[in-house]
Amino acid sequence: MLTKCMYSLIWMYLIFGTSIFSYAEDWRMWRYDANRTAASPQVLADELHLVWTREYPQLEPVWDDPLNQDMMPYDTVYEPIVYGKTLFLGFNQFDRVTAIDTETGEEKWSFHVDGPVRFSPVVENGKVYFVSDDGNLYCLDAEQGALLWKYQGITEDRKILGNERLISTWCARGGPVIKDGIIYFASGIWPFMGVFIFALDAETGREVWVRDECDHIIAAFIEGQKLANASSRFRGAWRLNQRQLAALMELAAWRDQTAQNQNIVRSHVLRDKSIFAIAETLPTHISQLRKVPELSDKLIRRHGERIIEMLDQVRSVREEDLPPRLPRPPGTAQQALINEMREALAQVAEELKIAPEYRARRKDFEFIMRAAQAGKTGDEVFPENLSGWRAEFVKPCLQKFL
């Protein structure tokens, strides 16, 4: 039964007493609204009755290998949206968007494009918007399915083989969201080619602004992730000095990439214990690697020269370019304060219907706590990613703990 439901589209009407239908509110975009709350004020009836079903084949997700399945889970199942009496559905295997009559279950129209449609469409004011791996944002008439306009994020028409499909080098992998007459989406997935965020006038398709420095943002994010991984994966990493930490980060990143390329588990390349010992001692010769715990002669023969090469590169890095030392983990009292801040912020976010993924993260709370203890005040207490619209509810909520 579960398997069948995964490949079937089931539509229910709310029936009150007699055969009179009561239509629910529109569900115009993925997770209902621009805040991705996944919550509608519509109250369901006590009884729901099946009216019709349509069966479609299983979707073909973009990441189909075990190592990468968690990189983009948004196109593994159908994610319909509803506007009036029409349901809209994107197909990544058929490169199209289809409109379905909610009363009869019959297809009203389909619009085909030149690449997979991996995200839910958005509907607003009688228009349907969706993006595709061909790099375009499309705007259609919701009733007829006719093209009103389309916007190509990057005008260079360069194709690349991606996930067994010929797609745009700047495929649109940032699902559209609309708010206050502006529709937003993103193009590009490779940092070295650039990742771009666009804001367009939803009525005309006119470009309002484009953020074309996302490659720098992503580079900073990746570096931050390296630090976060070093902190969470290697116990005691906070004790390492800056050069030792740089070695740990490089060794861990190389190990993970090697394991992914060879489709093997990470520990078959290097164990965490070995990586930590190498980073801590910074050996200068292959012979010194034999003192490293759980590092066999076979692994030394296979990877020894590469390991020493990476350590030589780390030793050549200037002091000012080394990563900062990791902070000491919170103690018992500090962790209790973090828990209080998290609970208080969660309550405020729940009242404002802000999705969990847009609230503060654990490392944000730790940043706030350390900044306050260091005597910082005002905006200096809060990390940069809690500025902007988040600051409107985060700062007043957490100020009482400082």
C-alpha positions in Angstrom: 0.0 0.0 0.0 2.8 2.4 0.9 4.6 1.8 -2.4 1.5 2.5 -4.4 0.9 5.7 -2.6 4.3 6.9 -3.5 3.6 6.7 -7.2 -0.1 7.8 -7.0 -1.6 11.3 -6.8 -4.6 11.1 -4.5 -7.0 14.0 -4.2 -9.7 14.4 -1.6 -12.6 16.8 -1.2 -14.0 17.8 2.1 -17.7 16.7 2.3 -20.0 18.1 4.9 -23.2 16.1 5.3 -24.5 16.0 1.8 -22.7 16.1 -1.6 -21.7 19.8 -1.4 -18.0 20.3 -1.8 -16.0 22.7 0.3 -12.8 23.7 -1.3 -9.7 24.2 0.8 -7.5 27.3 0.6 -5.0 27.6 -2.3 -1.6 25.9 -1.7 0.3 28.2 -4.1 3.9 27.2 -3.5 6.1 24.5 -1.9 5.4 24.4 1.9 2.4 26.8 1.5 4.0 30.2 1.7 7.2 32.3 1.3 8.3 31.4 4.8 8.0 27.7 4.0 5.9 27.1 7.1 4.0 24.1 5.6 1.0 25.3 7.6 -2.4 26.4 6.2 -5.1 28.1 8.4 -7.6 25.9 6.6 -9.3 23.4 9.1 -10.0 20.0 7.6 -13.3 18.3 8.1 -13.6 15.2 10.3 -14.3 13.0 7.3 -12.4 13.0 4.0 -13.7 11.0 1.0 -11.6 9.8 -2.0 -12.9 11.3 -5.2 -10.3 10.2 -7.8 -6.7 9.1 -8.2 -4.0 9.4 -10.9 -1.0 7.2 -11.1 2.4 8.5 -12.4 5.7 6.7 -12.5 8.3 7.2 -9.9 10.4 10.3 -10.2 14.1 10.2 -11.1 15.9 12.2 -8.4 19.0 14.2 -9.4 21.2 12.5 -6.9 20.8 8.7 -7.2 24.0 7.4 -5.6 24.1 6.5 -1.9 26.8 9.0 -1.0 24.9 12.0 -2.4 21.2 11.2 -1.8 21.0 13.8 1.0 22.4 16.6 -1.2 19.1 17.5 -2.8 16.1 15.5 -1.5 13.5 17.9 -3.1 12.7 15.9 -6.2 12.2 12.4 -4.9 8.4 12.6 -4.6 5.7 14.6 -6.3 5.0 18.0 -4.6 1.7 19.4 -6.0 0.4 22.9 -5.5 -3.2 24.0 -5.8 -4.8 27.2 -7.2 -8.6 27.4 -7.3 -9.8 24.2 -9.0 -6.5 23.3 -10.6 -3.6 21.3 -9.3 -0.1 21.8 -10.8 2.6 19.1 -10.9 6.2 19.2 -12.1 7.9 16.1 -13.7 11.7 15.7 -13.6 11.6 12.6 -15.8 9.3 14.1 -18.5 10.6 17.7 -18.4 7.1 19.3 -18.0 4.5 20.9 -15.8 1.0 19.5 -15.9 -2.3 21.1 -14.8 -5.0 18.7 -13.4 -8.7 19.5 -12.8 -9.3 18.9 -9.1 -12.9 18.0 -9.7 -12.4 15.3 -12.3 -8.7 14.4 -12.1 -8.4 15.0 -15.8 -5.3 16.7 -17.2 -6.1 20.2 -18.5 -2.7 20.9 -20.2 1.0 20.2 -20.1 3.9 22.5 -20.9 7.2 20.9 -21.9 10.7 22.5 -21.5 14.3 21.5 -22.3 15.3 20.1 -19.0 14.0 18.4 -15.8 11.5 20.3 -13.6 12.8 19.4 -10.1 10.9 21.9 -7.9 7.3 22.7 -7.3 5.8 25.5 -9.3 4.5 28.7 -7.8 1.1 30.2 -8.6 0.1 33.8 -8.1 -2.6 36.1 -9.8 -3.4 33.5 -12.5 0.2 32.8 -13.4 2.3 29.7 -12.9 6.0 30.1 -12.4 8.6 27.2 -12.4 12.3 26.6 -13.0 14.1 23.9 -15.0 17.5 22.4 -15.4 17.6 24.2 -18.7 18.4 27.4 -16.7 15.1 29.2 -17.3 12.3 30.6 -15.1 9.0 30.2 -16.9 5.8 32.1 -16.5 2.6 30.5 -17.9 -1.1 31.4 -18.0 -2.5 29.2 -15.2 -5.8 28.5 -17.1 -4.5 27.8 -20.6 -0.9 26.8 -20.0 0.4 29.4 -22.6 3.8 30.9 -22.2 3.7 34.5 -21.1 7.4 35.1 -20.6 10.6 33.3 -19.6 13.8 34.5 -18.1 17.2 32.9 -18.7 19.3 33.5 -15.6 22.7 33.3 -17.5 22.3 34.1 -21.2 25.3 32.0 -22.3 23.9 28.9 -23.8 26.5 26.4 -22.6 25.4 22.8 -21.9 27.0 20.2 -19.7 26.3 16.5 -18.8 24.8 16.5 -15.3 23.2 13.5 -13.7 22.9 11.6 -17.0 21.1 14.6 -18.6 22.3 17.3 -20.9 21.5 20.5 -18.9 22.5 24.1 -18.7 25.8 24.8 -17.0 23.8 27.2 -14.8 20.8 25.0 -14.2 18.1 26.5 -12.1 18.3 24.5 -8.9 17.0 27.2 -6.5 13.2 26.6 -6.3 11.1 29.7 -7.0 9.4 31.7 -4.2 7.2 34.7 -4.5 6.5 37.6 -2.1 5.1 41.1 -2.5 5.1 40.8 -6.3 8.7 39.7 -6.6 9.7 36.2 -7.6 13.1 34.8 -6.5 15.1 31.8 -7.9 18.7 30.7 -8.2 20.9 29.4 -11.0 24.1 27.4 -10.9 25.4 24.6 -8.6 29.1 24.7 -9.2 30.9 27.4 -7.2 33.8 27.8 -9.7 31.1 28.7 -12.4 29.2 31.0 -10.2 25.9 30.7 -8.3 23.4 33.5 -8.9 20.2 34.6 -7.1 17.7 36.6 -9.1 14.7 38.8 -8.2 12.2 39.5 -10.9 9.0 41.5 -11.2 6.4 38.7 -11.2 4.1 40.5 -13.6 6.6 41.4 -16.3 9.7 39.3 -15.8 11.8 42.4 -15.5 15.0 41.9 -13.5 14.9 43.8 -10.2 18.3 42.7 -9.0 20.8 39.8 -9.2 23.3 38.7 -6.7 26.3 37.5 -8.6 28.8 37.1 -5.8 27.5 33.9 -4.4 30.7 32.1 -5.4 32.4 34.0 -2.6 29.6 33.3 -0.2 29.8 29.6 -1.0 33.6 29.6 -0.6 33.1 31.1 2.8 30.4 28.6 3.6 32.6 25.6 2.6 35.4 26.9 4.7 33.0 27.3 7.6 31.8 23.8 7.1 35.3 22.5 7.3 35.7 24.2 10.7 32.3 22.9 11.8 33.2 19.3 10.7 36.5 19.5 12.5 34.8 20.7 15.6 32.0 18.1 15.6 33.8 15.0 14.2 37.1 15.2 16.0 36.8 15.3 19.8 39.5 17.5 21.2 40.1 19.5 18.0 39.7 22.7 20.0 43.0 21.9 21.7 44.9 22.0 18.4 46.9 25.2 17.4 46.0 26.9 14.1 48.5 25.0 12.0 47.5 21.7 13.4 43.9 22.6 12.8 44.7 23.5 9.2 46.3 20.1 8.7 43.3 18.3 10.3 40.9 20.1 7.9 42.9 19.4 4.8 43.4 15.7 5.7 39.7 15.2 6.5 38.6 16.9 3.3 41.0 14.9 1.2 40.0 11.7 3.0 36.3 12.4 2.4 36.8 13.2 -1.3 38.9 10.1 -1.9 36.3 7.9 -0.2 33.6 9.4 -2.4 35.6 9.0 -5.6 36.3 5.4 -4.8 32.8 4.7 -3.4 34.2 3.3 -0.2 33.6 4.2 3.5 35.9 7.0 4.9 37.6 4.7 7.4 39.0 2.6 4.6 41.1 5.6 3.5 42.0 7.0 6.9 40.4 6.6 10.3 39.5 9.7 12.4 42.0 8.6 15.0 44.8 8.5 12.5 43.9 11.9 11.0 44.0 13.5 14.4 47.3 12.0 15.3 48.9 13.1 12.0 47.6 16.7 12.4 48.8 16.8 16.0 52.3 15.6 15.3 52.8 17.1 11.8 55.3 14.4 10.6 57.8 15.5 8.0 58.8 12.1 6.6 57.0 8.9 5.6 59.0 7.0 8.2 57.3 9.0 10.9 53.9 7.9 9.8 54.6 4.4 11.2 54.1 5.8 14.7 50.5 6.9 13.8 47.8 4.7 15.4 45.9 2.4 13.1 47.9 3.4 10.1 49.0 0.2 8.4 52.1 -0.2 6.1 49.7 -0.8 3.3 48.0 2.5 3.8 51.3 4.2 4.2 52.5 2.8 0.9 49.2 3.9 -0.8 48.8 7.4 0.7 52.0 8.2 2.5 53.5 10.5 -0.1 50.2 12.4 -0.6 49.9 12.9 3.2 53.4 14.3 3.6 52.8 16.5 0.5 49.6 18.0 2.1 51.5 18.6 5.4 54.3 20.4 3.6 51.6 22.6 2.0 50.1 23.4 5.4 53.6 24.2 6.8 54.0 26.8 4.0 50.8 28.7 4.8 51.4 32.1 6.3 50.3 32.6 9.9 47.6 35.2 8.9 46.0 32.7 6.5 45.6 29.9 9.0 42.1 29.1 10.3 41.2 30.5 13.7 41.4 28.1 16.7 38.2 26.4 17.6 36.5 27.6 20.7 36.4 25.5 23.8 33.1 23.5 24.0 30.5 24.9 26.4 30.5 23.8 29.9 27.5 22.6 31.9 26.4 26.1 32.9 26.9 27.4 29.4 25.0 24.6 27.8 22.1 25.2 30.2 22.0 28.9 29.0 22.1 27.8 25.4 19.2 25.5 25.9 17.2 28.3 27.5 18.0 30.6 24.5 17.0 27.9 22.1 13.6 27.3 23.8 12.8 30.9 24.0 13.6 31.5 20.3 11.7 28.4 19.3 8.6 29.7 21.1 8.8 33.1 19.3 9.4 31.4 16.0 6.4 29.2 16.5 4.2 32.2 17.1 5.5 33.8 14.0 5.1 30.6 12.0 8.8 30.5 11.0 10.0 27.2 9.8 12.7 25.5 12.0 15.4 25.5 9.3 15.3 29.4 9.3 15.9 29.8 13.1 19.3 30.1 14.8 21.7 27.1 14.8 23.6 25.7 17.7 26.8 27.4 16.7 24.9 30.7 16.6 23.9 30.3 20.2 27.5 29.5 21.1 28.8 32.6 19.2 26.3 34.8 21.1 27.3 33.3 24.4 31.1 33.7 23.8 30.6 37.3 22.4 28.7 38.3 25.5 31.3 36.8 27.8 34.0 38.7 25.9 32.2 41.9 26.8 30.8 42.7 23.4 27.6 44.6 23.1 24.9 45.5 20.6 25.1 44.0 17.1 28.6 42.6 17.8 27.0 39.9 20.0 25.2 38.4 17.1 26.6 36.4 14.2 26.3 37.9 10.7 23.8 35.2 9.5 21.3 36.4 12.2 21.2 39.9 10.7 18.6 41.2 8.2 15.0 39.9 8.6 16.0 37.4 11.3 17.3 40.2 13.5 13.7 41.5 13.9 12.7 38.6 16.1 16.0 37.0 17.2 17.7 40.0 18.9 14.7 41.2 21.0 14.1 37.5 22.1 17.7 36.8 23.1 18.7 40.2 24.5 17.4 39.3 27.9 19.9 36.5 28.2 22.9 38.8 27.7 
